[in-house]
Amino acid sequence: MAIFSAKTLIGGLALLHISLAFFFITNPSVIEGQSLVYVIGEAMGMPQAGNAFSTPSPASALTGVVLLVLGLTDLTTLSTPPEAWLLSHWPAQAPLRVFLFALLAIGVFATAPATAAPRSDPASRLSHPRTPWVGATYGTAAGGAEALRNRVLFTFAFVEFVAWYWLWTVVRDEAGALVAQKLEKAERERLDRLD
């Protein structure tokens, strides 16, 4: 039996997305200043996002709107019967989101920014990485894709990966229990009809 139910986890993730949307639209520097972002970013050697999160921008507003829509649509799935969201929707969505966020986190970590100094020992790829200084040219050398490698995106992708993996395992357990419960109920009804 899980500590939290699938409904609680989905609701919590949806509310996290809605909260992040609010901060992306109003004051994105709050997100970059969070201790979780700092600790994970420092541990993984991720550069800071720089001036991108100092004030609201069209890009941060778009990110906020996307997160708001994502959070609201995830919340509305919980208003449907459990057979709909527990047996058909989330068993397909959760593994897809696990895969996508794992791919995003690995991609952000594995790609080295153009401003980083080469490692003295290239064989130690998984040794503690060096956090590069992010200058004015950061994000322009690779056509803007380099700007995606920062501690905010990595932390978001990593936390989402862990949360969706947790949710996936809980959904599998609860879906199996629901199916067993439905089969038991159908068997009891069949036996009652025979009597």
ABEGO torsion letter per residue (X at the ends): XBABBAAAAAAAAAAAAAAAAAAAAABAAAAAABAAAAAAAAAAGBBBAEAAAABBBAAAAAAAAAAAAAAAAAAAAAABBAAAAAAAAAAAAAAAAAAAAAAAAAAAAABBBAABBBBABAABAABBBBBBBBBAABGAAAGGAAAABBAAAAAAAAAAAAAAAAAAAAAAAAAAAAAAAAAAAAAAAAAAAAX
